Amino acid sequence: MLVVYFGFIGLIAFDKSLMAVKVGGGTASIGLFMGVFVILFAFALTGIYVARANTRFDALSDALKRSVGQ
């Protein structure tokens, strides 16, 4: 997530002309699509983390609680 976010911010800071390129002859630019990608990537990464936390990490914490409680 850090690479995607800081890469996006770096493009904004250092290559504004690339971000301003219009796509498809409309009013949307590459920067708009990149911004939407950053948001969707964050949601996907959160979903992956939640799925992993609900399976593997919960089992590990339950095992730890059982071993400490005994």
WORA-V173896 format. One record per pair of residues at least 4 apart in sequence whose ideal C-beta (glycine too) atoms are under 7 Angstrom apart, sorted by the first residue. I is the first residue (numbers start at 1). J is the second residue. Records with the same first field share a line. If there is no record, write none. Layout:
I=J + J
This chain:
1=5 + 42 + 45
2=6
3=7
4=8 + 38 + 41
5=9 + 38
6=10
7=11
8=12 + 34 + 38
9=13
10=14
11=15 + 18 + 19
12=16 + 19
15=19
16=20
18=30
19=29 + 30 + 31
20=29 + 31
21=29 + 30
22=26 + 29
23=28 + 29 + 30 + 33
24=28
28=32 + 33
30=34
31=35
32=36
33=37
34=38
35=39
36=40
37=41
38=42
39=43
40=44
41=45
42=46
43=47
44=48
45=49
46=50
47=51
48=52
49=53
50=54
51=55
52=56 + 57
53=57 + 58
54=58
55=59
56=60
57=61
58=62
59=63
60=64
61=65
62=66
63=67
64=68
65=69
66=70
